[in-house]
Amino acid sequence: MLTEENRQLLLKEPEQNVSILCLAEEYPLLEVMEQTGMLMCRFQSDEEWCHFSHNADAGFIKNFFGKHGQRQFIVVSDSHLFDWINKTYRVAWSISCYRLFLNLSVFPEPAADIDQLRPDDLRYVYDNSKYQQFLNMDYLTKRLELGGGYCIRYQQSPVAWIMTHDDGSVGMLHVLDAYRGRGFARRLVSAMSRKVHQKGRPVFAHIEPTNIASLGLFGSLGFIVRNRLTWARVSKP
């Protein structure tokens, strides 16, 4: 668990460090590395993800790689820091997203056609995901257990669905092509946002900058871009 001192350091920039704070509530914390008020928190999710606090700098990253093995899965919320990492280390892959927050006090009741996503739906969810390289069935099963999921069905099969990621962010939204343009995505995002809010968690989402449709949808529901986050698999040069 995070110590109270660790939490207070992270709470100095709560929006930038929200993923670490939320992960600590549900996933095993394997390691904490601290240096002059900067933190690296390693969590066991689908991989061992090393999340760096927003105030982390290049010197801290150097010390981290000096103490750890060749390949690491890292998460940073400072785009300038990641630019430096990309020039200094070997980046096998990375994905960068805007992080958007929703700040509402009242959430509407879920639409009548919203149904619970079930464990026997998850194989179908995985098979229809465009992010299969970042997902696996164990991860989806754990997310359904911890965060739940919603869907809209046609003849008992899900045609649109949504879940949350390991940091509690609203995500994995997908609508089958034949069912787009019917407002399904909007209803699912609203329902999941309400569920997250009822758990006492901040409501936020990660969206790639090139996903103009999703940015428009979430923006129309009141989500506001606040910062950016990058996930990457990084090795020493």
C-alpha positions, 0 to 999 in steps of 0.5 A, spaced: 500 500 500 501 507 499 504 510 505 500 516 507 506 520 505 506 517 498 499 519 498 500 526 500 506 527 495 501 525 489 495 529 492 500 535 490 498 534 483 491 530 484 489 530 476 496 528 473 497 523 478 490 520 478 492 513 475 497 512 481 492 514 486 486 509 483 491 503 481 493 503 489 486 502 491 485 495 487 492 492 484 498 490 488 503 495 489 510 491 488 515 497 489 515 504 490 522 508 489 522 515 491 527 521 490 526 528 492 519 528 492 518 524 486 515 517 486 515 511 481 510 506 483 510 499 480 503 495 480 501 488 477 496 489 472 496 485 465 504 487 466 508 490 471 507 497 470 511 503 473 508 509 474 512 515 475 509 521 478 508 527 474 514 531 477 519 526 475 525 528 471 530 525 467 535 524 473 530 520 476 529 516 470 536 515 469 536 512 476 531 508 475 534 504 469 540 504 473 537 500 478 532 495 474 532 490 468 533 491 461 525 491 459 520 496 463 513 498 462 513 505 464 507 510 464 509 518 464 504 524 464 509 529 462 510 529 454 516 533 454 519 527 459 517 522 454 520 525 448 527 525 452 525 518 454 524 516 446 531 519 444 535 516 450 532 509 450 529 504 446 522 504 445 519 498 443 512 501 442 508 507 446 501 509 446 499 516 448 492 519 450 489 525 452 486 524 459 479 528 460 475 529 466 468 529 468 466 534 473 458 533 475 454 532 481 448 529 478 448 523 473 442 521 469 439 514 470 442 509 465 437 508 459 433 502 459 437 498 454 443 498 458 445 491 460 450 488 465 456 485 461 457 478 463 463 474 463 461 469 457 461 476 453 468 477 454 471 473 449 467 476 444 469 483 446 476 481 446 475 478 439 472 485 436 477 490 440 482 494 435 487 494 441 488 486 442 496 487 443 494 491 449 489 486 452 488 479 454 482 475 457 485 475 464 485 483 464 478 483 461 476 478 467 479 482 472 476 489 470 469 486 469 470 483 476 473 490 479 470 495 475 464 492 472 461 493 464 455 495 461 453 493 454 447 494 449 444 487 446 441 485 440 438 478 440 442 477 446 449 478 443 452 485 445 453 490 439 456 495 444 460 495 450 464 499 455 468 497 461 474 501 465 481 500 465 486 498 471 486 505 473 479 506 473 478 510 467 472 509 463 474 506 456 474 500 452 468 503 449 466 499 442 460 499 438 459 494 432 459 498 425 452 496 423 450 499 430 453 506 430 449 512 429 444 510 434 446 513 440 449 507 443 456 510 445 453 516 448 448 512 453 454 507 455 459 513 457 453 516 461 452 509 464 459 508 466 461 515 468 455 514 473 457 508 476 464 510 477 462 516 480 457 512 485 464 508 487 467 515 489 472 515 484 474 521 479 471 520 472 476 520 467 478 517 460 484 516 456 483 518 448 488 518 443 489 525 439 487 522 433 480 519 435 476 525 433 470 522 434 471 519 441 474 526 443 467 529 440 463 524 444 466 525 450 466 533 450 459 533 448 458 529 455 462 534 459 469 531 459 474 536 459 482 535 456 486 536 462 493 533 461 496 527 457 499 520 459 503 515 455 504 508 456 511 505 453 515 498 453 522 501 454 529 498 454 536 500 456 540 503 449 
